[in-house]
Amino acid sequence: MMKMLGKGIDPTPVTYRTIIHWYCKLNRVDDMLKLLEKMFLRQRCKTTYNQVIEKLCSFGNFEAADKLLGKVLRTASRVDAETCHVVMDGYLRKEVPLLAYKVACRMFNRNLIPDLKLCQNVTKRLMLEGYSKEADNLMLRFVERGCISNQLQEHLES
């Protein structure tokens, strides 16, 4: 990659994905991010961080994925929302619904609406673990934004 950049050759999307895959697999996230920053100086590839986060989740490295999520959420795009859903789903599979809840809150703070069905699963898991305040807060945020009716909210709480 360094030779390519040195010769003025711009990486292709396939090159990006290949580098992301191997650096994440080898758990060399910091090295990968340094290299990506150099690549970004030459060519802006907005979805690369989303790809990194999804790949980190697939390898179970949720801590690094969550750290990068803040950088991604600065733009608040639809693609970013999909990446957040991958992270939330990963946290649910890892049985840490509180972290999935926090990602959903970050999405709301950036004016992104999380997937309702996914958040209902988060809410159920939060309730099972004794986080009823957070579960209520999550569904309330949907009601406040007009995404679900008060009647549905009452049904979800019962």
GIURBEL-V765067 format. One line per field, one symbol per residue. ss: DSSP state (@ for helix, = for strand, . for the rest). A space follows every 50 residues. Layout:
ss: ???
This chain:
ss: .@@@@@......@@@@@@@@@@@@@...@@@@@@@@@@@@@@.....@@@ @@@@@@@@...@@@@@@@@@@@.....@@@@@@@@@@@@@@@@...@@@@ @@@@@@@@@......@@@@@@@@@@@@@...@@@@@@@@@@@@@.....@ @@@@@@@.
